[in-house]
Amino acid sequence: MSDLQRDFEIIQEDKDYLNARGFQWETVMVNNQMWLIVHGFPVPEGYNTRVVDAAVMIPSDYEICGLDMVYIKPALHRTNGVRIGATDYNETIRGELYQRWSRHRTSQNPWRAGLDNIGTHLDLVEEWLLRELHKEIA
């Protein structure tokens, strides 16, 4: 993938993580909102696709205040027909629809300034995708 946008900088530790994982990634500014878009993000078996673009909204002070949720394109559906909760909202990023996965850190798993980063957030996203596959019909 060529011509990846770099509209803003992220910390070197996060660049190193993304590059070490072999991701093609972009930082894009849309309507004064900063987004990291990770192309080729892996999805476990059990969904309608095995690879997506994953977008994360990046606050200007994300290293301190933390990251939240993930936005996925194309929208994910479980192959067994079980509905995925809290994914009904879509966000338009550069004219394309991304499915919002409304997942959040908890008091048992808070953002740890100085320890957490884009890498630990994407690791958590992978955990959310796996955890969703183990839910039964609600």
ZAMI-753180 format. One record per residue: x negated, y negated, z of N, C-alpha, C in turn. Coordinates in Angstrom, 2 decimals. Each point is the difference from the previous one (the first is absolute). Example, Ala and Ser with C-alpha at 12.3 -4.5 7.8 and 13.67 -1.06 7.14 Angstrom:
// ZAMI-753180
REC     nc1     nc2     nc3    cac1    cac2    cac3     cc1     cc2     cc3
REC  -13.19    5.69    7.80    0.89   -1.19    0.00   -0.90   -1.20    0.00
REC    0.35   -1.05   -0.72   -0.82   -1.19    0.06    0.77   -1.09    0.73
This chain:
// ZAMI-753180
REC     nc1     nc2     nc3    cac1    cac2    cac3     cc1     cc2     cc3
REC   -0.85    1.17    0.00    0.85   -1.17    0.00   -0.90   -1.23    0.00
REC    0.20   -0.83   -0.97   -0.84   -1.19   -0.09    0.81   -1.23    0.41
REC   -0.70   -1.10    0.13    0.64   -1.27    0.32    0.77    0.03    1.32
REC   -0.59    0.60    1.01    0.62   -0.02    1.31   -0.13   -1.40    0.60
REC    1.10   -0.52    0.52    0.00   -1.35    0.57   -0.67    0.00    1.36
REC   -0.69   -1.08    0.26   -0.58   -0.26    1.32    0.36   -1.44    0.36
REC    1.26   -0.23    0.36    0.48   -1.34    0.31   -0.47   -0.49    1.36
REC   -0.35    0.91    0.90   -0.50   -0.37    1.32   -0.93    1.10    0.48
REC   -0.80   -0.33    1.00   -0.98    0.94    0.54    0.55    0.76    1.20
REC   -0.42    1.24    0.13    0.23    0.78    1.21   -1.37    0.29    0.61
REC   -0.03    0.43    1.24   -1.29    0.20    0.66   -0.76    1.14   -0.66
REC   -1.32   -0.05    0.11   -0.88    0.97   -0.67    0.31    1.44    0.43
REC    0.28    0.20    1.27    0.34    1.33    0.52    1.18    0.60   -0.77
REC    0.99   -0.83   -0.33    1.16    0.48   -0.74   -0.34    0.28   -1.46
REC   -0.82   -0.86   -0.60   -0.46    0.26   -1.37   -0.74    1.33   -0.05
REC   -0.88    0.23    0.97   -0.79    1.23    0.04    0.90    1.23    0.12
REC    1.03   -0.09    0.85    0.95    1.11    0.18    0.71    0.31   -1.32
REC    0.57   -1.03   -0.62    0.75    0.19   -1.25   -0.89    0.58   -1.10
REC   -1.21   -0.53   -0.11   -0.92    0.49   -1.03   -0.48    1.42    0.30
REC   -0.25    0.32    1.26   -0.43    1.35    0.37    1.08    1.04   -0.30
REC    1.26   -0.40    0.12    1.11    0.90   -0.32    0.22    0.11   -1.51
REC   -0.68   -0.84   -0.76    0.13    0.05   -1.46    1.25   -0.69   -0.52
REC    0.61   -0.84    0.82    1.20   -0.70   -0.42   -0.32   -1.14   -0.95
REC    0.89   -0.22   -0.95    0.02   -1.23   -0.77    0.93   -0.92    0.78
REC   -0.45   -1.20    0.33    0.80   -0.86    0.86   -0.10   -1.45   -0.44
REC    1.03   -0.75    0.37    0.07   -1.41   -0.34    0.46   -0.80    1.21
REC   -0.40   -1.25    0.05    0.58   -0.95    0.93    0.69   -1.05   -0.84
REC    1.32   -0.13    0.20    0.78   -0.90   -0.84    0.80   -0.97    0.87
REC    0.15   -1.19   -0.49    0.81   -1.02    0.65    1.29   -0.15   -0.78
REC    1.14    0.19    0.69    1.30   -0.13   -0.63    0.86   -0.88    0.92
REC    0.44   -1.14   -0.53    0.83   -0.92    0.79   -0.60   -0.30    1.37
REC   -1.26   -0.35    0.02   -0.73   -0.32    1.23   -0.11    1.16    0.98
REC    0.24    1.21   -0.47   -0.15    1.19    0.83   -1.15    0.84   -0.56
REC   -0.90    0.44    0.89   -1.14    0.81   -0.42    0.37    1.48    0.07
REC   -0.36    0.73   -1.04    0.27    1.44   -0.08   -1.28    0.74   -0.38
REC   -0.19    1.14    0.64   -0.99    0.98   -0.45    0.78    1.07   -0.73
REC   -0.38    0.30   -1.22    0.64    1.07   -0.76   -1.04    1.07   -0.26
REC    0.30    1.21    0.48   -0.90    1.14   -0.16    0.61    0.92   -1.06
REC   -0.68    0.11   -1.13    0.47    0.86   -1.09   -0.50    1.42    0.24
REC    0.82    0.96   -0.35   -0.40    1.40    0.11    0.01    0.52    1.43
REC    0.91   -0.53    0.82    0.08    0.44    1.39    0.64    1.39    0.03
REC   -0.62    0.97    0.68    0.50    1.37   -0.02    1.26    0.19    0.83
REC    0.89    0.83   -0.52    1.25    0.34    0.67    0.04    1.52    0.15
REC    0.34    0.50    1.20    0.03    1.45    0.18    1.11    0.68   -0.81
REC   -0.19    1.26   -0.26    1.02    0.79   -0.70    1.28   -0.02    0.81
REC    1.12   -0.11   -0.70    1.30   -0.09    0.65    0.74   -1.27   -0.39
REC   -0.70   -0.86   -0.74    0.61   -1.23   -0.53    0.11    0.10   -1.52
REC    0.71   -0.96   -0.60    0.22    0.01   -1.44   -1.23   -0.34   -0.82
REC   -1.07   -0.44    0.63   -1.25   -0.28   -0.70   -1.15    0.24    0.97
REC   -1.19    0.18   -0.51   -1.16    0.27    0.85   -0.94   -1.19    0.13
REC    0.27   -1.08   -0.77   -0.85   -1.19    0.03    0.88   -1.23   -0.15
REC   -0.28   -1.04    0.79    0.76   -1.24   -0.07   -0.95   -1.20    0.07
REC    0.55   -1.17   -0.21   -0.67   -1.23    0.37    0.54   -0.37    1.37
REC   -0.88   -0.25    0.94    0.39   -0.38    1.35   -0.41   -1.44    0.24
REC    0.96   -0.82    0.41   -0.27   -1.42    0.25    0.15   -0.28    1.50
REC   -0.91   -0.80    0.51    0.04   -0.42    1.39   -0.05   -1.52    0.04
REC    0.96   -0.61    0.71   -0.01   -1.45    0.18   -1.14   -0.34    0.96
REC   -0.82   -0.96   -0.40   -1.21   -0.33    0.77    0.14   -1.40    0.61
REC    0.22   -0.08    1.32   -0.02   -1.33    0.65   -1.42   -0.55   -0.03
REC   -0.14   -1.32    0.04   -1.32   -0.60   -0.09   -0.91    0.41    1.15
REC    0.57    0.32    1.15   -0.80    0.42    1.15    0.26    1.47    0.35
REC    0.10    0.84   -1.04    0.41    1.39    0.21   -0.91    0.78    0.93
REC   -1.28   -0.36    0.06   -0.91    0.74    0.88    0.43   -0.12    1.46
REC    0.66   -1.11    0.33    0.43   -0.24    1.38    1.46    0.39    0.21
REC    0.88   -0.50   -0.88    1.44    0.20    0.23    0.51    1.34   -0.51
REC   -0.70    0.64   -0.92    0.38    1.33   -0.45    0.76    0.04   -1.31
REC    0.19    1.22   -0.46    0.71    0.29   -1.24    1.25    0.80    0.35
REC    1.01   -0.08   -0.88    1.27    0.64    0.27    0.58    0.51   -1.30
REC    0.63    1.12    0.04    0.76    0.58   -1.11   -0.87    0.29   -1.23
REC    0.65    0.54   -1.02   -0.62    0.23   -1.30    1.11   -0.09   -1.04
REC   -0.37   -0.39   -1.20    0.93   -0.14   -1.11   -0.52    0.90   -1.12
REC    0.89    0.82   -0.57   -0.44    1.08   -0.88    0.70   -0.07   -1.36
REC   -0.81    0.20   -1.05    0.51    0.04   -1.38   -0.61    1.19   -0.72
REC    0.78    0.85   -0.63    1.46    0.00   -0.06    0.59    0.46    1.34
REC    1.29   -0.27    0.16    0.70    0.40    1.22   -0.13    1.50    0.21
REC   -0.19    0.38    1.25   -0.13    1.42    0.34    1.34    0.59    0.42
REC    0.18    1.26   -0.37    1.16    0.79    0.40   -0.51    1.38    0.35
REC    0.59    0.62    1.00   -0.40    1.37    0.34    0.60    0.97   -1.02
REC   -0.78    0.98   -0.41    0.47    0.94   -1.02    1.10    0.92    0.53
REC    0.12    0.14    1.32    1.06    0.84    0.56    1.29   -0.77    0.21
REC    0.04   -1.26   -0.40    1.22   -0.80    0.07    0.26   -0.67    1.34
REC   -0.83    0.25    1.00    0.19   -0.65    1.29   -0.31   -1.48   -0.16
REC    0.92   -0.83    0.49   -0.14   -1.45   -0.11   -1.16   -0.49    0.87
REC   -0.72   -0.99   -0.51   -1.08   -0.64    0.75    0.57   -1.27    0.62
REC    0.04   -0.05    1.31    0.55   -1.16    0.68   -0.89   -1.22   -0.10
REC    0.63   -1.17    0.16   -0.69   -1.29    0.05   -0.86   -0.26   -1.23
REC    0.54    0.38   -1.17   -0.68   -0.27   -1.27    0.96   -0.62   -1.03
REC    1.09   -0.58    0.46    1.03   -0.50   -0.91   -0.31   -1.37   -0.60
REC   -0.95   -0.71    0.55   -0.32   -1.35   -0.46   -1.14    0.06   -1.02
REC    0.08   -0.84   -1.02   -1.07   -0.11   -0.99   -0.61   -1.39    0.05
REC   -1.27   -0.07   -0.28   -0.74   -1.26   -0.09   -0.51   -0.12   -1.43
REC    0.14   -1.18   -0.58   -0.52   -0.24   -1.34   -1.40   -0.60    0.13
REC   -0.96    0.68   -0.58   -1.39   -0.47   -0.01   -0.44   -0.03   -1.46
REC   -0.33   -1.16   -0.48   -0.39   -0.21   -1.40    1.04    0.57   -0.97
REC    1.27   -0.18    0.33    1.08    0.42   -0.88    0.33    1.48    0.07
REC   -0.63    0.74    0.90    0.25    1.43    0.12    0.59    0.32    1.36
REC    0.93    0.97    0.03    0.64    0.37    1.25   -0.84    1.01    0.79
REC   -0.17   -0.31    1.27   -0.69    0.88    0.94    0.99    0.36    1.12
REC    0.07    1.26    0.33    0.87    0.50    1.06   -0.66   -0.30    1.36
REC    0.73   -0.70    0.87   -0.55   -0.32    1.32    0.21    1.19    0.94
REC   -1.09    0.45    0.60    0.05    1.00    1.05   -0.10   -0.77    1.31
REC    1.12   -0.17    0.66    0.05   -0.76    1.25   -0.48    0.90    1.13
REC   -1.30    0.02    0.17   -0.65    0.78    1.06   -0.89   -0.97    0.77
REC   -0.05    0.18    1.31   -0.70   -0.97    0.83   -0.82    0.70    1.08
REC   -1.01   -0.69    0.45   -0.76    0.48    1.16    0.88   -0.10    1.23
REC   -0.35    0.77    1.01    0.78    0.03    1.23   -0.89   -0.41    1.17
REC    0.61   -0.13    1.16   -0.80   -0.32    1.18   -0.97    1.13    0.33
REC    0.31    1.21   -0.43   -0.93    1.12    0.19   -1.11    0.02   -1.06
REC    0.23   -0.69   -1.10   -0.98   -0.06   -1.08   -0.11   -1.44   -0.51
REC   -0.45   -0.93    0.84   -0.06   -1.41   -0.41   -1.19   -0.28   -0.92
REC    0.08   -1.14   -0.68   -1.14   -0.49   -0.77   -1.12   -0.35    0.98
REC   -1.21    0.46   -0.28   -1.15   -0.27    0.86   -0.96   -0.91   -0.76
REC    0.07   -1.29    0.33   -0.87   -0.99   -0.65   -1.45    0.41    0.21
REC   -0.77   -0.04   -1.07   -1.40    0.39    0.08   -0.24    1.48   -0.30
REC    1.05    0.81    0.08   -0.11    1.43   -0.31    0.82    0.38   -1.23
REC    1.23   -0.51   -0.06    0.86    0.33   -1.13   -0.28   -0.93   -1.17
REC    0.30    0.51   -1.20   -0.27   -0.72   -1.23    0.85    0.58   -1.11
REC   -0.24   -0.38   -1.22    0.77    0.55   -1.11   -0.15    1.52   -0.07
REC   -1.18    0.50    0.25   -0.22    1.45   -0.03    0.85    0.73    1.01
REC    0.04   -0.47    1.24    0.81    0.69    1.01    1.49   -0.16   -0.31
REC    0.37   -1.11   -0.62    1.41   -0.18   -0.38    0.37    0.99   -1.11
REC   -0.85    0.15   -1.00    0.31    0.95   -1.07   -0.02    1.43    0.50
REC   -0.86    0.30    0.98    0.04    1.32    0.62    1.36    0.22    0.66
REC    0.53   -1.04    0.64    1.31    0.08    0.63    1.10    0.17   -1.05
REC   -0.13   -0.66   -1.13    0.96    0.18   -1.09    0.02    1.47   -0.44
REC   -1.16    0.60   -0.14   -0.05    1.43   -0.36    0.70    0.85    1.04
REC   -0.15   -0.36    1.27    0.69    0.72    1.07    1.52   -0.17   -0.11
REC    0.45   -1.23   -0.31    1.44   -0.23   -0.18    0.56    0.87   -1.11
REC   -0.73    0.11   -1.11    0.46    0.81   -1.13    0.12    1.47    0.39
REC   -0.97    0.49    0.74    0.05    1.39    0.47    1.12    0.22    1.01
REC    0.12   -0.92    0.94    1.02    0.13    1.05    1.40    0.02   -0.59
REC    0.22   -0.80   -1.02    1.32   -0.05   -0.63    0.40    1.35   -0.59
REC   -0.96    0.75   -0.49    0.30    1.31   -0.58    0.48    1.01    1.03
REC   -0.29   -0.25    1.27    0.41    0.94    1.06    1.33   -0.35    0.65
REC    0.62   -1.07   -0.45    1.31   -0.39    0.54    1.08    0.85   -0.65
REC    0.99    0.31    0.77    1.15    0.75   -0.50    1.07   -0.98   -0.47
REC    1.04    0.53   -0.59    1.10   -0.83   -0.45    0.62   -0.70    1.20
REC    0.11   -1.31   -0.12    0.54   -0.79    1.13    1.50   -0.17   -0.14
